């Protein structure tokens, strides 16, 4: 991002009642101060709206905005924070201003549901993008030309960067700082903000995703049995026999009613069970791997890291922090798995609309 000694113009696009308070605060923290001592350029940070004046954030905080859309024509960076009400379609004037800013060389960054605004410009067509996992299915449905990845923290497409929900905006903007002005500047800024200096964009969002389940009574009984026998060698052939079907008929019926395959469903269940045990028990990783059917700690680590983006140990540290029960504490290892079976995600029936969300989001199995 070249400049000629002048301040880099950074504009945060806001709209009355829609702008995300948290995301705006993150943008102001990164670009609103003189950080030249850290190796960053001088920024000219300002808010932009269609009709300058007082606008309110999504939490009702009033903001006085002095700049109209014309400022985007001279902006080097345009950031779009959460656009909180999907029914409010961005105006043609706003979308044109964003397109023109990008055409003139501006880098456009969306945070959270700001991706809906950026997608409406057409600039993201054909690209891999992200947003908050909860709204990824809606984004994909509204803009089918996008390749929506709900599992990552941010996606860098050069002068188009999309970030995931809420705190992932910190990671997104620190990534932009690191990319443009180097790791030393990004690390210094992270220390100033008291946040981790780097979470890779490929790290998984921690998604509270219902596992797709069927409402078919026969299959439901079989799957309820499988959930409580994950430690055993549960195969598709075994499930088919319990359903009194051939493996081919079982797989076809399973796919038609759940939107996923038996193998993917079993893997989902095992990963969800592992998450529950990592959060709620003191069992070592080796024991958890056995209890949920991965067999070995290496097998659990491989699948967990590949599909959740972090190791089982890192996941446990994240979700056990502040509970007073760290991984080195001593608790009842033997009884926890039995008690947790009933609470593993997917153990109960999921409504049809939830199953649809799962397949629409394309979340990691």
VOKE-521803 format. One record per residue (C-alpha): residue in three letters; x, z, y; residue number from 1. Coordinates in Angstrom, 2 decimals, padded with zeros to 5 digits, always signed. Layout:
# residues N
   code         x         z         y   pos
    ALA         X         Z         Y   NUM
...
# end
This chain:
# residues 365
   code         x         z         y   pos
    UNK   +000.00   +000.00   +000.00     1
    UNK   +002.08   -001.31   +002.86     2
    UNK   +001.84   -000.23   +006.47     3
    UNK   +003.89   -000.74   +009.63     4
    UNK   +004.37   +002.81   +010.89     5
    UNK   +000.77   +003.14   +012.03     6
    UNK   -001.48   +005.75   +010.43     7
    UNK   -003.22   +004.54   +007.29     8
    UNK   -006.93   +004.37   +007.99     9
    UNK   -008.98   +006.20   +005.34    10
    UNK   -012.76   +006.06   +005.56    11
    UNK   -015.18   +008.15   +003.55    12
    UNK   -018.51   +006.36   +003.27    13
    UNK   -021.44   +008.75   +003.60    14
    UNK   -025.22   +008.45   +003.72    15
    UNK   -027.80   +010.98   +004.86    16
    UNK   -028.77   +013.35   +002.06    17
    UNK   -026.68   +011.50   -000.50    18
    UNK   -023.04   +012.32   +000.11    19
    UNK   -021.52   +014.67   -002.46    20
    UNK   -020.23   +017.80   -000.74    21
    UNK   -017.52   +018.51   -003.29    22
    UNK   -016.20   +014.96   -003.42    23
    UNK   -016.09   +014.74   +000.35    24
    UNK   -014.15   +017.99   +000.46    25
    UNK   -011.62   +016.60   -002.03    26
    UNK   -011.14   +013.45   +000.04    27
    UNK   -010.70   +015.50   +003.20    28
    UNK   -008.17   +017.76   +001.48    29
    UNK   -006.05   +014.80   +000.38    30
    UNK   -006.32   +012.58   +003.45    31
    UNK   -007.42   +014.89   +006.27    32
    UNK   -004.13   +016.69   +006.93    33
    UNK   -000.70   +015.69   +008.13    34
    UNK   +001.25   +015.69   +004.86    35
    UNK   +004.31   +013.76   +006.03    36
    UNK   +006.59   +016.67   +005.10    37
    UNK   +005.54   +016.03   +001.48    38
    UNK   +006.49   +012.37   +001.62    39
    UNK   +003.04   +011.03   +002.42    40
    UNK   +002.23   +008.73   +005.33    41
    UNK   +000.13   +009.82   +008.27    42
    UNK   -003.56   +009.26   +007.58    43
    UNK   -006.33   +008.57   +010.06    44
    UNK   -009.22   +010.10   +008.12    45
    UNK   -012.80   +009.62   +009.25    46
    UNK   -016.40   +009.51   +008.07    47
    UNK   -018.40   +006.28   +008.16    48
    UNK   -022.15   +005.79   +008.01    49
    UNK   -024.61   +003.05   +008.90    50
    UNK   -026.11   +004.93   +011.84    51
    UNK   -023.62   +007.31   +013.44    52
    UNK   -024.96   +010.75   +014.21    53
    UNK   -025.87   +013.77   +012.14    54
    UNK   -026.14   +013.28   +008.38    55
    UNK   -026.60   +015.91   +005.72    56
    UNK   -024.77   +016.29   +002.45    57
    UNK   -026.49   +016.66   -000.90    58
    UNK   -026.45   +020.44   -000.36    59
    UNK   -027.90   +020.19   +003.16    60
    UNK   -024.73   +020.75   +005.19    61
    UNK   -024.98   +018.81   +008.49    62
    UNK   -022.10   +016.49   +009.41    63
    UNK   -021.50   +014.71   +012.68    64
    UNK   -020.37   +011.17   +011.90    65
    UNK   -018.90   +009.17   +014.76    66
    UNK   -018.04   +005.89   +013.04    67
    UNK   -020.27   +003.05   +011.96    68
    UNK   -019.63   +000.45   +009.29    69
    UNK   -017.34   -001.52   +011.60    70
    UNK   -014.54   +000.99   +010.85    71
    UNK   -014.38   -000.36   +007.29    72
    UNK   -012.99   -003.61   +008.71    73
    UNK   -009.78   -001.80   +009.69    74
    UNK   -009.62   +000.65   +006.77    75
    UNK   -006.78   +000.75   +004.26    76
    UNK   -008.64   +003.05   +001.86    77
    UNK   -012.40   +003.40   +001.46    78
    UNK   -013.67   +006.27   -000.65    79
    UNK   -017.25   +006.53   -001.85    80
    UNK   -018.25   +009.99   -003.01    81
    UNK   -021.23   +010.86   -005.19    82
    UNK   -024.40   +008.92   -004.35    83
    UNK   -026.85   +011.57   -005.45    84
    UNK   -030.22   +009.75   -005.42    85
    UNK   -030.33   +006.63   -007.55    86
    UNK   -033.59   +005.43   -006.02    87
    UNK   -031.84   +004.96   -002.66    88
    UNK   -030.37   +001.50   -003.00    89
    UNK   -027.46   +000.79   -000.64    90
    UNK   -028.41   -001.57   +002.16    91
    UNK   -027.13   -005.16   +002.21    92
    UNK   -025.19   -004.33   +005.39    93
    UNK   -023.38   -001.45   +003.69    94
    UNK   -022.55   -003.52   +000.61    95
    UNK   -021.30   -006.42   +002.74    96
    UNK   -019.05   -004.06   +004.70    97
    UNK   -017.48   -002.71   +001.49    98
    UNK   -016.97   -006.22   +000.11    99
    UNK   -015.32   -007.41   +003.32   100
    UNK   -013.08   -004.36   +003.47   101
    UNK   -011.89   -005.10   -000.07   102
    UNK   -011.39   -008.79   +000.71   103
    UNK   -009.20   -007.82   +003.68   104
    UNK   -007.00   -005.73   +001.39   105
    UNK   -008.51   -002.25   +001.37   106
    UNK   -008.35   -000.08   -001.75   107
    UNK   -011.84   +001.13   -002.65   108
    UNK   -012.19   +004.36   -004.64   109
    UNK   -015.46   +005.66   -006.06   110
    UNK   -015.93   +009.23   -007.17   111
    UNK   -018.63   +010.27   -009.64   112
    UNK   -021.90   +008.40   -008.95   113
    UNK   -020.28   +006.59   -006.04   114
    UNK   -019.61   +004.02   -008.77   115
    UNK   -023.26   +002.94   -008.41   116
    UNK   -022.58   +001.86   -004.83   117
    UNK   -019.35   +000.09   -005.72   118
    UNK   -021.03   -001.60   -008.68   119
    UNK   -023.81   -002.88   -006.42   120
    UNK   -021.24   -004.86   -004.43   121
    UNK   -020.42   -006.93   -007.51   122
    UNK   -016.71   -006.15   -007.15   123
    UNK   -016.63   -004.32   -010.48   124
    UNK   -018.19   -007.10   -012.55   125
    UNK   -016.24   -007.68   -015.74   126
    UNK   -014.05   -004.62   -015.22   127
    UNK   -013.67   -001.39   -017.17   128
    UNK   -014.97   +001.46   -015.03   129
    UNK   -016.02   +005.08   -015.30   130
    UNK   -018.37   +007.61   -013.72   131
    UNK   -019.71   +011.04   -014.62   132
    UNK   -020.48   +010.91   -018.35   133
    UNK   -024.04   +012.07   -017.76   134
    UNK   -024.85   +008.94   -015.73   135
    UNK   -022.72   +006.41   -017.58   136
    UNK   -025.66   +005.11   -019.60   137
    UNK   -027.66   +004.51   -016.43   138
    UNK   -024.72   +002.74   -014.81   139
    UNK   -024.29   +000.48   -017.84   140
    UNK   -028.02   -000.28   -017.95   141
    UNK   -028.23   -001.17   -014.27   142
    UNK   -025.03   -003.19   -014.19   143
    UNK   -024.57   -004.88   -017.58   144
    UNK   -021.58   -006.88   -016.33   145
    UNK   -019.55   -003.64   -016.22   146
    UNK   -017.59   -002.19   -019.14   147
    UNK   -018.45   +001.48   -018.66   148
    UNK   -016.13   +004.02   -020.27   149
    UNK   -017.67   +007.50   -019.98   150
    UNK   -014.84   +009.25   -021.80   151
    UNK   -012.00   +009.04   -019.25   152
    UNK   -011.16   +010.74   -015.96   153
    UNK   -010.48   +007.60   -013.94   154
    UNK   -009.85   +003.88   -014.33   155
    UNK   -007.32   +002.06   -012.14   156
    UNK   -008.06   -001.62   -011.48   157
    UNK   -005.54   -002.02   -008.68   158
    UNK   -007.47   -002.02   -005.41   159
    UNK   -010.57   -000.82   -007.22   160
    UNK   -010.41   +002.70   -008.68   161
    UNK   -013.34   +004.53   -010.28   162
    UNK   -013.31   +008.25   -011.00   163
    UNK   -015.45   +010.48   -013.17   164
    UNK   -017.58   +013.42   -012.10   165
    UNK   -016.90   +016.29   -009.74   166
    UNK   -013.40   +017.73   -010.25   167
    UNK   -012.14   +014.44   -011.71   168
    UNK   -012.12   +013.28   -008.09   169
    UNK   -009.03   +015.46   -007.66   170
    UNK   -007.32   +013.66   -010.55   171
    UNK   -008.38   +010.27   -009.21   172
    UNK   -006.98   +010.79   -005.73   173
    UNK   -003.80   +012.46   -006.99   174
    UNK   -003.32   +009.43   -009.23   175
    UNK   -003.67   +007.16   -006.18   176
    UNK   -001.12   +009.26   -004.30   177
    UNK   +001.27   +009.13   -007.26   178
    UNK   +000.84   +005.39   -007.63   179
    UNK   +001.42   +004.60   -003.96   180
    UNK   +003.85   +007.28   -002.75   181
    UNK   +005.48   +008.65   -005.88   182
    UNK   +005.39   +011.58   -008.26   183
    UNK   +007.24   +013.95   -005.90   184
    UNK   +004.59   +013.53   -003.21   185
    UNK   +001.75   +013.91   -005.72   186
    UNK   +003.31   +017.02   -007.23   187
    UNK   +003.87   +018.59   -003.83   188
    UNK   +000.27   +017.87   -002.86   189
    UNK   -000.99   +019.31   -006.15   190
    UNK   +000.95   +022.51   -005.52   191
    UNK   -000.56   +022.71   -002.04   192
    UNK   -004.05   +022.28   -003.54   193
    UNK   -003.24   +024.71   -006.40   194
    UNK   -004.30   +022.24   -009.10   195
    UNK   -002.50   +020.73   -012.12   196
    UNK   -000.19   +017.96   -010.88   197
    UNK   -001.28   +015.34   -013.40   198
    UNK   -004.06   +014.72   -015.87   199
    UNK   -003.79   +011.24   -017.27   200
    UNK   -006.75   +008.96   -016.67   201
    UNK   -007.16   +008.55   -020.41   202
    UNK   -007.81   +012.24   -020.97   203
    UNK   -011.32   +012.72   -022.20   204
    UNK   -014.06   +014.12   -020.05   205
    UNK   -015.39   +017.22   -021.80   206
    UNK   -018.74   +015.69   -022.67   207
    UNK   -021.72   +017.77   -023.65   208
    UNK   -023.08   +014.98   -025.82   209
    UNK   -025.96   +015.38   -028.22   210
    UNK   -025.10   +013.78   -031.53   211
    UNK   -027.56   +011.06   -032.34   212
    UNK   -029.95   +012.20   -035.05   213
    UNK   -032.88   +010.60   -036.73   214
    UNK   -036.48   +011.70   -036.85   215
    UNK   -036.88   +010.30   -040.33   216
    UNK   -037.98   +013.26   -042.48   217
    UNK   -036.17   +012.13   -045.61   218
    UNK   -032.91   +011.41   -043.85   219
    UNK   -033.31   +014.56   -041.78   220
    UNK   -033.34   +016.76   -044.86   221
    UNK   -030.20   +015.08   -046.17   222
    UNK   -028.38   +015.39   -042.88   223
    UNK   -029.38   +019.03   -042.46   224
    UNK   -027.78   +019.62   -045.85   225
    UNK   -024.63   +017.76   -044.82   226
    UNK   -024.20   +019.86   -041.68   227
    UNK   -023.93   +023.02   -043.77   228
    UNK   -021.56   +021.45   -046.32   229
    UNK   -018.94   +019.85   -044.09   230
    UNK   -016.11   +021.62   -045.91   231
    UNK   -016.98   +019.66   -049.03   232
    UNK   -016.15   +016.05   -049.81   233
    UNK   -019.27   +014.62   -048.19   234
    UNK   -019.28   +010.86   -048.67   235
    UNK   -021.76   +008.15   -047.83   236
    UNK   -022.38   +007.64   -051.56   237
    UNK   -023.20   +011.33   -051.96   238
    UNK   -025.63   +011.28   -049.02   239
    UNK   -027.27   +008.14   -050.41   240
    UNK   -027.76   +009.80   -053.81   241
    UNK   -029.36   +012.83   -052.17   242
    UNK   -031.70   +010.46   -050.32   243
    UNK   -032.46   +008.66   -053.60   244
    UNK   -031.25   +005.35   -052.18   245
    UNK   -028.51   +002.88   -052.85   246
    UNK   -025.53   +003.21   -050.47   247
    UNK   -026.38   -000.14   -048.85   248
    UNK   -030.04   +000.77   -048.26   249
    UNK   -029.05   +004.21   -047.02   250
    UNK   -026.54   +002.80   -044.53   251
    UNK   -029.07   +000.25   -043.27   252
    UNK   -031.82   +002.85   -042.84   253
    UNK   -029.37   +005.29   -041.24   254
    UNK   -028.21   +002.74   -038.67   255
    UNK   -031.76   +001.69   -037.85   256
    UNK   -032.95   +005.25   -037.22   257
    UNK   -029.90   +006.87   -035.60   258
    UNK   -028.09   +003.98   -033.93   259
    UNK   -024.81   +004.88   -035.62   260
    UNK   -023.17   +004.68   -039.05   261
    UNK   -023.04   +007.49   -041.63   262
    UNK   -019.25   +007.62   -041.35   263
    UNK   -019.34   +007.92   -037.56   264
    UNK   -022.08   +010.56   -037.80   265
    UNK   -020.02   +012.64   -040.23   266
    UNK   -016.99   +012.41   -037.98   267
    UNK   -019.10   +013.48   -034.99   268
    UNK   -020.39   +016.47   -036.92   269
    UNK   -016.92   +017.52   -038.00   270
    UNK   -015.51   +017.23   -034.50   271
    UNK   -018.45   +019.14   -033.03   272
    UNK   -018.02   +021.84   -035.66   273
    UNK   -014.31   +022.04   -034.87   274
    UNK   -015.09   +022.40   -031.15   275
    UNK   -017.50   +025.25   -031.86   276
    UNK   -014.94   +027.08   -033.99   277
    UNK   -012.15   +026.55   -031.49   278
    UNK   -014.35   +028.01   -028.77   279
    UNK   -016.05   +030.79   -030.70   280
    UNK   -013.70   +031.99   -033.43   281
    UNK   -010.11   +033.08   -033.86   282
    UNK   -009.58   +030.95   -036.97   283
    UNK   -006.24   +029.10   -037.01   284
    UNK   -006.30   +025.32   -036.77   285
    UNK   -005.43   +025.01   -040.47   286
    UNK   -008.50   +027.06   -041.45   287
    UNK   -010.77   +025.18   -039.06   288
    UNK   -009.58   +021.87   -040.50   289
    UNK   -010.55   +023.08   -043.98   290
    UNK   -013.92   +024.47   -042.88   291
    UNK   -015.06   +021.30   -041.16   292
    UNK   -013.81   +018.88   -043.79   293
    UNK   -010.64   +017.38   -042.33   294
    UNK   -008.62   +019.00   -045.07   295
    UNK   -005.35   +019.44   -043.20   296
    UNK   -004.40   +020.57   -039.73   297
    UNK   -002.66   +017.22   -039.22   298
    UNK   -005.90   +015.36   -039.98   299
    UNK   -007.84   +017.49   -037.49   300
    UNK   -005.18   +017.13   -034.81   301
    UNK   -005.07   +013.36   -035.23   302
    UNK   -008.82   +012.82   -034.96   303
    UNK   -009.32   +015.46   -032.26   304
    UNK   -006.53   +014.12   -030.06   305
    UNK   -007.60   +010.52   -030.57   306
    UNK   -011.27   +011.11   -029.77   307
    UNK   -011.19   +014.04   -027.36   308
    UNK   -007.97   +013.18   -025.57   309
    UNK   -006.42   +016.63   -026.01   310
    UNK   -005.03   +018.63   -028.90   311
    UNK   -007.15   +021.31   -030.63   312
    UNK   -004.84   +023.97   -029.19   313
    UNK   -005.22   +022.63   -025.62   314
    UNK   -008.99   +022.46   -026.08   315
    UNK   -009.10   +026.07   -027.25   316
    UNK   -006.95   +027.24   -024.34   317
    UNK   -009.22   +025.44   -021.89   318
    UNK   -012.49   +026.83   -023.20   319
    UNK   -011.26   +030.28   -024.17   320
    UNK   -009.64   +030.93   -020.78   321
    UNK   -011.18   +033.95   -019.08   322
    UNK   -013.15   +035.08   -022.12   323
    UNK   -010.72   +037.84   -023.04   324
    UNK   -010.36   +036.26   -026.48   325
    UNK   -007.28   +034.07   -026.37   326
    UNK   -005.97   +032.24   -029.40   327
    UNK   -003.67   +035.15   -030.22   328
    UNK   -006.42   +037.77   -030.26   329
    UNK   -007.65   +039.11   -033.58   330
    UNK   -011.28   +038.71   -034.48   331
    UNK   -013.41   +038.17   -037.53   332
    UNK   -012.24   +034.86   -038.91   333
    UNK   -014.20   +035.07   -042.12   334
    UNK   -017.71   +035.44   -040.73   335
    UNK   -017.56   +033.20   -037.65   336
    UNK   -017.93   +029.83   -039.43   337
    UNK   -021.05   +031.01   -041.29   338
    UNK   -022.66   +032.20   -038.08   339
    UNK   -021.71   +029.09   -036.17   340
    UNK   -023.19   +026.58   -038.61   341
    UNK   -026.63   +026.93   -037.05   342
    UNK   -025.31   +026.32   -033.55   343
    UNK   -023.08   +023.32   -034.05   344
    UNK   -024.17   +020.38   -031.88   345
    UNK   -026.36   +018.10   -033.94   346
    UNK   -027.48   +020.77   -036.39   347
    UNK   -031.02   +020.52   -035.06   348
    UNK   -033.20   +017.49   -034.56   349
    UNK   -032.64   +015.54   -031.37   350
    UNK   -035.46   +013.82   -029.54   351
    UNK   -035.53   +010.08   -029.63   352
    UNK   -034.62   +009.77   -025.94   353
    UNK   -031.47   +011.83   -026.50   354
    UNK   -030.41   +009.60   -029.36   355
    UNK   -030.91   +006.63   -027.07   356
    UNK   -028.68   +008.17   -024.44   357
    UNK   -025.91   +008.63   -027.00   358
    UNK   -025.90   +005.01   -028.04   359
    UNK   -026.27   +003.85   -024.43   360
    UNK   -023.28   +005.82   -023.24   361
    UNK   -021.04   +004.67   -026.01   362
    UNK   -019.38   +008.10   -026.03   363
    UNK   -016.55   +008.80   -028.44   364
    UNK   -017.65   +009.43   -031.99   365
# end
